[in-house]
Amino acid sequence: MSLREELRAQEYEERTKPRGFVYFTDADGQVVAKTCRECGELKYAKNYHYKSDGFGHLGPYCKVCISIRDRDYYIENRERVKRVKNAYYHRKRAEQLSFNLFENNE
């Protein structure tokens, strides 16, 4: 039994967004399941990250697609990510050292 059939059997309301994405709502209007924009699969709401301004307070991409996207970005931009992280570390380390120099050591 597919997820769509399972949700229909539980009497959730099936709706379609203008771009053709399918989602299901319960009696209170809360989104129970929706279609991922990346992979196009219908998944439960718990498989999406919270997003305050997203549809149903959910992000457009499922957690699996986001992890794949983040991993690919890191692989493609490895040197840049390392530079940014290193600069952040040294900036915070310098701030911490300056706080330690001016503390009252008694």
C-alpha positions in Angstrom: 0.0 0.0 0.0 1.5 3.3 -1.0 1.6 6.4 1.2 -1.1 8.1 -0.9 -3.5 5.1 -0.5 -2.7 4.9 3.2 -3.5 8.6 3.8 -6.7 8.3 1.8 -7.8 5.3 3.9 -7.2 7.4 7.0 -9.6 10.0 5.4 -7.1 12.8 5.1 -8.0 15.5 2.6 -5.9 15.4 -0.6 -5.2 18.8 -2.2 -3.0 20.0 -5.0 -0.9 23.2 -5.2 -0.7 25.3 -8.4 2.6 23.8 -9.4 1.1 20.3 -9.2 2.5 19.3 -5.8 0.2 17.1 -3.8 -0.3 17.5 0.0 -2.7 16.0 2.6 -4.3 17.9 5.5 -6.1 16.6 8.6 -9.5 18.0 9.9 -7.7 20.9 11.6 -6.1 22.0 8.3 -2.6 20.9 9.4 -0.4 19.5 6.7 0.2 15.8 7.3 2.2 14.9 4.2 3.4 16.7 1.1 5.5 16.2 -2.0 9.2 17.1 -2.0 10.2 19.5 -4.7 13.6 17.9 -5.3 12.8 14.1 -5.5 9.0 14.4 -6.1 8.1 11.8 -3.5 5.1 12.1 -1.2 6.4 12.0 2.4 5.1 12.6 6.0 5.5 16.0 7.5 8.0 14.7 10.0 10.4 14.1 7.1 10.7 17.9 6.5 12.5 20.5 8.5 10.5 23.2 10.2 10.4 26.5 8.4 8.3 29.4 9.9 7.4 30.9 6.5 7.1 27.7 4.6 3.9 26.0 3.4 2.5 24.3 6.5 5.5 25.5 8.4 7.6 23.0 6.5 10.5 23.4 4.1 10.1 22.6 0.4 12.7 19.8 0.4 12.7 16.6 2.5 15.5 15.9 5.0 17.1 13.3 2.7 17.3 15.7 -0.3 18.7 18.5 2.0 21.5 16.3 3.3 22.4 15.2 -0.3 22.4 18.9 -1.4 24.6 19.9 1.6 27.0 17.1 1.0 27.4 17.9 -2.7 27.9 21.6 -1.8 30.6 20.8 0.7 32.4 18.5 -1.9 32.2 21.1 -4.6 33.3 24.1 -2.4 35.6 22.3 0.1 38.4 24.9 0.0 36.1 27.8 0.4 34.2 26.2 3.3 37.6 25.5 5.0 38.7 29.1 4.6 35.5 30.5 6.0 35.6 28.1 9.0 39.2 28.8 9.6 38.7 32.6 9.5 35.7 32.3 11.9 37.8 30.2 14.3 40.7 32.6 14.4 38.4 35.6 14.8 36.7 34.1 17.7 40.0 32.9 19.2 41.4 36.4 19.0 38.3 37.8 20.8 38.6 35.2 23.5 42.3 36.0 24.0 41.6 39.7 24.2 38.9 39.0 26.9 41.4 37.0 28.9 44.1 39.8 28.8 41.8 42.4 30.2 40.2 40.3 33.0 41.0 41.1 36.6 43.2 38.2 37.7 43.4 38.2 41.5 
